[in-house]
Amino acid sequence: MKKNLHTQIKTLLKLSFVIIAISYGMKAKAQYQTGTYPDFTLTTFGTNDTFHLYSYLDAGKMVIIDFFEYECGPCTAYHNTHILSTFYNLHGPSGDNTAMVVQICTYDDADSAKLTHNNGMNFNWLAGVTYPTIILPKNKFSSVFGFLNSGTPAIPRICPDHVYTKEHPTPNGSTVSTNYTLTGLENWLHNECGVNASIDNQINEKDIYIFPNPASQHLNIKGLDNITYNFKLINIIGQTVIEAQNNSSKNIVISGLAEGIYFATFEIGNKKFTKKVLIKH
């Protein structure tokens, strides 16, 4: 009888361990989600601008959404790494314009005071943040993002094809997971999402040089190697005297032009640059 009881106890213990393991596995798996992200349009806090998800994705950008609660310790821990701010500065509209970041607070009573100091943690969620903030109460959250079915912090990374991957950025509450370091996010941007800065986003006015200046026979162009561009040379009364579409030459002949001040314009993608040129024979 004792032997049978001992056997039954061992069986129950094994079963318990199996149930615990399965339960833990399901919980761990629930932290990692992927699928097609639904479109949404929400109003940003403080600016009342419109944030339309698919407008960014369909423009070929990766979007990162930081779901947080203002009293959430792990949320604060990740926010304090400034990884998202650094990523946004590098790849947002003021960087190479290949990505967008937005933070969404899911507390029902969130307001300016709760986001800046009166939140039980004396923490300012808006300090140093240049990307948009959205307040989305939980009663609305479930209807918009109910499919996520997880707590905070939760940060989906969404590729231009609308496919997202979501994990918790700080699984143990403090240490940042590999995918949410700056290197990890840039890996998702370039390798997983396949987003790279277009050449026109990489070129700035200071990169383009014209020499010699003054010039008499030729204008030599420096800084546009392996780049095609639309070129115009305009005189001081607004007449176009030289024009070249889809030009790749780095040498423009000007020997037949009259002396004077001219303006050389370069169109590269959606950017336009103008340089002042003096022709003197």
Summary of the structure (lengths in Angstrom):
residues: 281
radius of gyration: 28.1
end to end distance: 114.8
largest distance: 114.8
contacts: 781
relative contact order: 0.12
helix: 31%
strand: 29%
